[in-house]
Amino acid sequence: MRTYYFDTKDGVPVRDRIGLEFASAAAAITHSKQMASKIRRENPSGDVDRHVVVIDESGKEIHREAIYPA
């Protein structure tokens, strides 16, 4: 299992310092999609520049999920 971090960014990043363990990058990306969907449901309008960014253990960005797609 590897640890992935889920930052949110909309100009100023909000860093995930704890992370979550997933068996694969694909599972972490699926989680980021679920996070974005939950944020949209809880707050239906927002900045189109806001994203959930998936960071792997090495600090590399592996995926960027738009919370409010254009």
DSSP file (Angstrom, degrees, kcal/mol; ACC not computed):
  #  RESIDUE AA STRUCTURE BP1 BP2  ACC     N-H-->O    O-->H-N    N-H-->O    O-->H-N    TCO  KAPPA ALPHA  PHI   PSI    X-CA   Y-CA   Z-CA
    1    1 A M              0   0    0      0, 0.0     2,-0.3     0, 0.0    22,-0.2   0.000 360.0 360.0 360.0 141.2    0.0    0.0    0.0
    2    2 A R  E     -A   22   0A   0     20,-2.5    20,-2.5    22,-0.0     2,-0.4  -0.853 360.0-118.9-116.5 153.8    1.2    3.5   -0.8
    3    3 A T  E     -A   21   0A   0     -2,-0.3     2,-0.4    18,-0.2    54,-0.3  -0.786  28.2-171.8 -94.9 134.1    0.2    6.8    0.8
    4    4 A Y  E     -A   20   0A   0     16,-3.0    16,-2.6    -2,-0.4     2,-0.4  -0.943  11.3-144.6-124.0 146.6   -1.4    9.5   -1.4
    5    5 A Y  E     -B   55   0B   0     50,-2.9    50,-2.8    -2,-0.4     2,-0.6  -0.878   2.1-151.8-114.7 144.4   -2.2   13.0   -0.4
    6    6 A F  E     +B   54   0B   0     -2,-0.4    48,-0.2    48,-0.2     2,-0.2  -0.821  19.1 179.8-122.4  89.4   -5.2   15.0   -1.5
    7    7 A D  E     -B   53   0B   0     46,-2.1    46,-3.4    -2,-0.6     2,-0.4  -0.555  18.5-142.3 -83.8 151.0   -4.6   18.7   -1.7
    8    8 A T  E     -BC  52  14B   0      6,-1.9     6,-3.2    44,-0.2     2,-0.4  -0.952  20.0-170.3-111.7 140.4   -7.2   21.2   -2.7
    9    9 A K  E     +B   51   0B   0     42,-2.3    42,-2.4    -2,-0.4    -2,-0.0  -0.993  30.5 145.9-134.7 134.5   -6.1   24.2   -4.8
   10   10 A D  S    S-     0   0    0      2,-0.4     2,-0.6    -2,-0.4    40,-0.2  -0.258  95.1 -51.6-155.3  55.8   -7.9   27.3   -5.9
   11   11 A G  S    S+     0   0    0     38,-0.2    -2,-0.0     0, 0.0    39,-0.0  -0.518 139.5  51.3 103.0 -62.1   -5.1   29.9   -5.9
   12   12 A V  S    S-     0   0    0     -2,-0.6    -2,-0.4     2,-0.0     2,-0.1  -0.945  89.7-131.9-108.6 120.1   -3.9   29.0   -2.4
   13   13 A P        -     0   0    0      0, 0.0     2,-0.6     0, 0.0    -4,-0.2  -0.403   5.7-148.7 -73.9 146.7   -3.3   25.3   -1.8
   14   14 A V  B     -C    8   0B   0     -6,-3.2    -6,-1.9    -2,-0.1     2,-0.3  -0.969  25.8-140.6-109.9 113.1   -4.7   23.5    1.3
   15   15 A R        -     0   0    0     -2,-0.6     2,-0.8    -8,-0.2    -8,-0.1  -0.557   6.2-143.0 -84.9 135.2   -2.2   20.7    2.0
   16   16 A D        +     0   0    0     -2,-0.3    -9,-0.1     1,-0.1    -1,-0.0  -0.867  22.1 177.0 -89.3 111.4   -3.2   17.3    3.1
   17   17 A R  S    S+     0   0    0     -2,-0.8    -1,-0.1   -11,-0.1   -12,-0.0   0.544  73.2  45.9 -95.6  -8.5   -0.5   16.4    5.7
   18   18 A I  S    S-     0   0    0    -14,-0.0    -1,-0.1   -15,-0.0    -2,-0.1   0.867  83.2-173.5-100.5 -50.3   -1.9   12.9    6.7
   19   19 A G        -     0   0    0    -13,-0.1     2,-0.3   -16,-0.1   -14,-0.2  -0.016  20.5-104.5  77.4 173.4   -2.8   11.2    3.4
   20   20 A L  E     -A    4   0A   0    -16,-2.6   -16,-3.0   -18,-0.0     2,-0.4  -0.969  24.3-117.5-136.2 150.7   -4.5    7.9    2.9
   21   21 A E  E     +A    3   0A   0     -2,-0.3     2,-0.3   -18,-0.2   -18,-0.2  -0.752  34.0 171.8 -93.5 136.6   -3.3    4.5    1.8
   22   22 A F  E     -A    2   0A   0    -20,-2.5   -20,-2.5    -2,-0.4     3,-0.1  -0.968  38.9-128.3-138.2 154.2   -4.4    2.9   -1.4
   23   23 A A  S    S+     0   0    0     -2,-0.3     2,-0.3   -22,-0.2    -1,-0.1   0.742  90.6  10.2 -72.9 -24.0   -3.3   -0.2   -3.3
   24   24 A S  S  > S-     0   0    0    -22,-0.1     4,-1.6     1,-0.1     5,-0.1  -0.971  71.7-111.8-151.6 162.9   -2.9    1.7   -6.6
   25   25 A A  H  > S+     0   0    0     -2,-0.3     4,-2.6     1,-0.2     5,-0.2   0.870 116.9  59.8 -62.8 -37.0   -2.8    5.2   -8.1
   26   26 A A  H  > S+     0   0    0      1,-0.2     4,-2.2     2,-0.2    -1,-0.2   0.892 104.1  49.3 -60.0 -40.1   -6.0    4.3   -9.9
   27   27 A A  H  > S+     0   0    0      2,-0.2     4,-1.9     1,-0.2    -1,-0.2   0.885 110.9  49.9 -66.9 -38.2   -7.7    3.8   -6.5
   28   28 A A  H  X S+     0   0    0     -4,-1.6     4,-1.9     2,-0.2    -2,-0.2   0.899 110.0  50.5 -66.0 -40.3   -6.4    7.1   -5.2
   29   29 A I  H  X S+     0   0    0     -4,-2.6     4,-1.9     2,-0.2    -2,-0.2   0.905 107.9  52.8 -64.4 -41.7   -7.7    8.9   -8.4
   30   30 A T  H  X S+     0   0    0     -4,-2.2     4,-1.9     1,-0.2    -1,-0.2   0.904 107.8  52.2 -58.9 -41.1  -11.1    7.3   -7.9
   31   31 A H  H  X S+     0   0    0     -4,-1.9     4,-2.5     1,-0.2    -1,-0.2   0.890 105.8  53.9 -62.3 -39.5  -11.1    8.7   -4.4
   32   32 A S  H  X S+     0   0    0     -4,-1.9     4,-2.4     1,-0.2    -1,-0.2   0.878 107.2  51.5 -64.1 -36.1  -10.2   12.2   -5.7
   33   33 A K  H  X S+     0   0    0     -4,-1.9     4,-2.1     2,-0.2    -1,-0.2   0.893 110.2  49.0 -65.6 -39.6  -13.3   12.0   -8.0
   34   34 A Q  H  X S+     0   0    0     -4,-1.9     4,-2.3     2,-0.2    -2,-0.2   0.887 110.2  51.5 -66.6 -39.3  -15.5   11.0   -5.0
   35   35 A M  H  X S+     0   0    0     -4,-2.5     4,-2.5     2,-0.2    -2,-0.2   0.936 110.1  48.6 -61.7 -46.8  -14.0   13.9   -3.0
   36   36 A A  H  X S+     0   0    0     -4,-2.4     4,-2.3     1,-0.2    -2,-0.2   0.909 111.3  50.5 -60.7 -42.7  -14.8   16.4   -5.8
   37   37 A S  H  X S+     0   0    0     -4,-2.1     4,-2.2     1,-0.2    -1,-0.2   0.909 110.3  49.4 -62.4 -42.6  -18.3   15.1   -6.1
   38   38 A K  H  X S+     0   0    0     -4,-2.3     4,-2.3     2,-0.2    -2,-0.2   0.914 110.1  50.3 -63.8 -42.9  -18.9   15.4   -2.4
   39   39 A I  H  X S+     0   0    0     -4,-2.5     4,-2.1     1,-0.2    -1,-0.2   0.916 110.6  50.6 -61.7 -42.7  -17.7   19.0   -2.3
   40   40 A R  H  < S+     0   0    0     -4,-2.3    -2,-0.2     1,-0.2    -1,-0.2   0.904 110.7  49.0 -61.2 -41.8  -20.0   19.8   -5.3
   41   41 A R  H  < S+     0   0    0     -4,-2.2    -1,-0.2     1,-0.2    -2,-0.2   0.907 114.8  44.2 -64.6 -41.4  -23.0   18.3   -3.5
   42   42 A E  H  < S+     0   0    0     -4,-2.3    -1,-0.2     1,-0.3    -2,-0.2   0.786 132.1  20.6 -75.4 -27.6  -22.2   20.2   -0.3
   43   43 A N  S  < S-     0   0    0     -4,-2.1    -1,-0.3    -5,-0.2    -2,-0.1  -0.744  72.4-168.9-142.5  88.2  -21.5   23.5   -2.0
   44   44 A P        +     0   0    0      0, 0.0     2,-0.4     0, 0.0    -4,-0.1   0.642  69.8  49.6 -61.9 -18.4  -23.1   23.5   -5.5
   45   45 A S        +     0   0    0     23,-0.0     2,-0.3     3,-0.0    23,-0.0  -0.941  69.2 124.8-123.1 146.8  -21.4   26.6   -6.8
   46   46 A G        -     0   0    0     -2,-0.4     2,-0.3    22,-0.0    -6,-0.0  -0.982  57.5 -44.1-175.6-176.2  -17.8   27.5   -6.7
   47   47 A D    >   -     0   0    0     -2,-0.3     3,-1.9     1,-0.1    21,-0.3  -0.501  37.4-143.9 -72.1 126.3  -14.6   28.6   -8.4
   48   48 A V  T 3  S+     0   0    0     -2,-0.3    22,-0.2     1,-0.3    20,-0.1   0.649 100.0  63.5 -66.0 -13.5  -13.9   26.7  -11.7
   49   49 A D  T 3  S+     0   0    0    -39,-0.1     2,-0.4    17,-0.1    -1,-0.3   0.425  77.8 109.6 -88.5   1.0  -10.2   26.8  -10.7
   50   50 A R    <   +     0   0    0     -3,-1.9    17,-2.5   -40,-0.2    18,-0.7  -0.650  46.0 169.3 -83.4 131.0  -10.7   24.7   -7.6
   51   51 A H  E     -BD   9  66B   0    -42,-2.4   -42,-2.3    -2,-0.4     2,-0.6  -0.931  39.4-128.3-137.1 156.8   -9.2   21.2   -7.9
   52   52 A V  E     -BD   8  65B   0     13,-2.6    13,-3.0    -2,-0.3     2,-0.5  -0.962  33.4-159.0-100.3 124.1   -8.4   18.1   -5.8
   53   53 A V  E     -BD   7  64B   0    -46,-3.4   -46,-2.1    -2,-0.6     2,-0.6  -0.919   6.2-146.2-111.5 126.2   -4.8   17.3   -6.5
   54   54 A V  E     -BD   6  63B   0      9,-2.8     8,-2.9    -2,-0.5     9,-1.1  -0.811  16.7-171.8 -94.7 124.4   -3.5   13.8   -5.9
   55   55 A I  E     -BD   5  61B   0    -50,-2.8   -50,-2.9    -2,-0.6     6,-0.2  -0.953  11.9-142.5-117.1 131.2    0.1   13.7   -4.7
   56   56 A D    >   -     0   0    0      4,-2.7     3,-2.0    -2,-0.4   -52,-0.2  -0.248  37.6 -87.7 -84.9-179.8    2.1   10.4   -4.4
   57   57 A E  T 3  S+     0   0    0    -54,-0.3   -53,-0.1     1,-0.3    -1,-0.1   0.777 126.8  56.0 -59.2 -29.0    4.6    9.5   -1.7
   58   58 A S  T 3  S-     0   0    0      2,-0.1    -1,-0.3     1,-0.0     3,-0.1   0.537 120.5-106.4 -83.0  -4.9    7.5   11.0   -3.7
   59   59 A G  S <  S+     0   0    0     -3,-2.0     2,-0.4     1,-0.3    -2,-0.1   0.515  73.7 140.7  93.4   6.1    5.7   14.4   -3.9
   60   60 A K        -     0   0    0      1,-0.0    -4,-2.7     2,-0.0     2,-0.5  -0.674  55.3-123.7 -87.1 133.9    4.7   14.0   -7.6
   61   61 A E  E     +D   55   0B   0     -2,-0.4    -6,-0.2    -6,-0.2     3,-0.1  -0.635  33.2 172.8 -72.9 124.4    1.3   15.2   -8.7
   62   62 A I  E     +     0   0B   0     -8,-2.9     2,-0.3    -2,-0.5    -1,-0.2   0.597  61.4   9.8-109.6 -15.5   -0.4   12.2  -10.4
   63   63 A H  E     -D   54   0B   0     -9,-1.1    -9,-2.8     2,-0.0     2,-0.4  -0.976  50.6-158.2-162.9 149.3   -3.9   13.6  -11.0
   64   64 A R  E     -D   53   0B   0     -2,-0.3     2,-0.6   -11,-0.2   -11,-0.2  -0.975  14.4-166.2-133.3 117.3   -5.9   16.9  -10.9
   65   65 A E  E     -D   52   0B   0    -13,-3.0   -13,-2.6    -2,-0.4     2,-0.2  -0.915  18.5-132.4-109.5 119.3   -9.7   16.6  -10.6
   66   66 A A  E     -D   51   0B   0     -2,-0.6   -15,-0.2   -15,-0.2   -17,-0.1  -0.504  10.8-161.9 -68.4 132.1  -11.7   19.7  -11.2
   67   67 A I  S    S+     0   0    0    -17,-2.5    -1,-0.2     1,-0.3   -16,-0.1   0.881  90.5  26.3 -79.8 -41.5  -14.3   20.3   -8.5
   68   68 A Y  S    S-     0   0    0    -18,-0.7    -1,-0.3   -21,-0.3   -18,-0.1  -0.747  88.4-156.1-121.6  80.9  -16.4   22.6  -10.6
   69   69 A P              0   0    0      0, 0.0   -20,-0.1     0, 0.0   -21,-0.0  -0.248 360.0 360.0 -60.8 144.5  -15.7   21.6  -14.2
   70   70 A A              0   0    0    -22,-0.2   -22,-0.0   -21,-0.0   -21,-0.0   0.478 360.0 360.0 -70.5 360.0  -16.3   24.4  -16.8
